[in-house]
Amino acid sequence: MSTEHLLIHQDGPVLSLTLNRPDSLNAFSPDMILGLTNAFKKAATDEEIRVVVLSGSGRAFTAGGDVKTMGKTSPKDVYDHIGKLNECITAMKNLPKPIIASVHGFAAGAGFNLALAADMILAAEDSKFILSFAQVGLISDGGGLYFLPRLIGPNRAKELFFTAEPLLAGKALEYGIVNHVYPLDSLKDETVKLATKLANGPSVAYGMIKKLVDLAPQSTLEEMLEQERITQAMMVTTTDHREGVQAFVEKRRPAFSGR
């Protein structure tokens, strides 16, 4: 259900979540974060939803934390607010379905980190990714200190955290932060194209791939081999596997059901 600060729209198997505070570059609000968390948790149990698209309205993806409220809150307020943000990030990573972040304009601070919590990032050519925390004497939150070093290595991550220099879309692509960069007027169509492709894919397999890829950095080779062994034994019992094999034999496109 849409709220003032978050637009929610479902088109068949694709759930679109649009951050909607355009006058403040979609800076986070408690209502927005709660709405996102509830939407991700609902998507986890809704069999009809097979992919989620996260985007922003107006001129930007999101500026992250609302600077207008900074310096006016107590440590307890900050602790509670970040706890709610953490619940949202955890809901994203626990969602056994692909999340696509479709980024244009600014993705700043915790807004950058919100995009990092998605499974894939598509960016417009005008995108700028900024870890602006140091500019106001803060550390990164929203999972950035976890996600970014794993993507680009600790030294490059520390440079971005320390300097707060904008990272343009092309450089973000070079670093492996974003998957693809498109002209702004093509971003929406390309996002829909990818979302539709994933929505028609083997959803159970996607969910397990997401889980195991996220688990890999904390695992030994032996642990991952065993996880692959256990999971594959389960995957051969799925309807999607049987359909994929049958479609291969019959030389046709598989019609996956997500079961």
Number of C-alpha atoms within 10 A of each C-alpha: 10 14 12 11 21 24 19 17 14 14 8 12 18 21 23 21 22 22 28 24 20 16 10 17 23 29 25 22 16 12 12 23 21 15 23 26 20 16 22 24 17 14 22 18 11 11 13 16 20 29 27 26 23 22 23 26 18 16 14 24 33 32 24 25 19 16 13 9 8 11 8 9 9 10 9 9 11 12 11 12 15 14 13 17 24 17 17 24 23 17 21 25 18 16 20 22 27 23 25 24 25 24 31 29 22 24 28 26 27 26 25 25 25 24 28 22 25 19 18 18 23 26 33 22 20 17 25 24 29 24 27 24 19 15 13 10 7 10 15 16 19 26 18 23 16 14 16 21 14 12 14 16 12 13 10 14 18 15 11 19 23 15 14 18 15 18 17 18 25 20 14 20 17 13 15 13 22 22 14 19 22 20 14 16 10 12 20 18 12 18 22 16 12 14 23 16 11 21 24 17 19 22 23 20 20 18 17 17 17 17 16 16 11 14 14 13 11 10 13 10 11 9 13 17 12 11 16 15 11 11 15 13 11 10 16 11 11 16 15 22 19 15 17 17 12 14 15 12 9 10 9 10 11 19 13 19 18 21 14
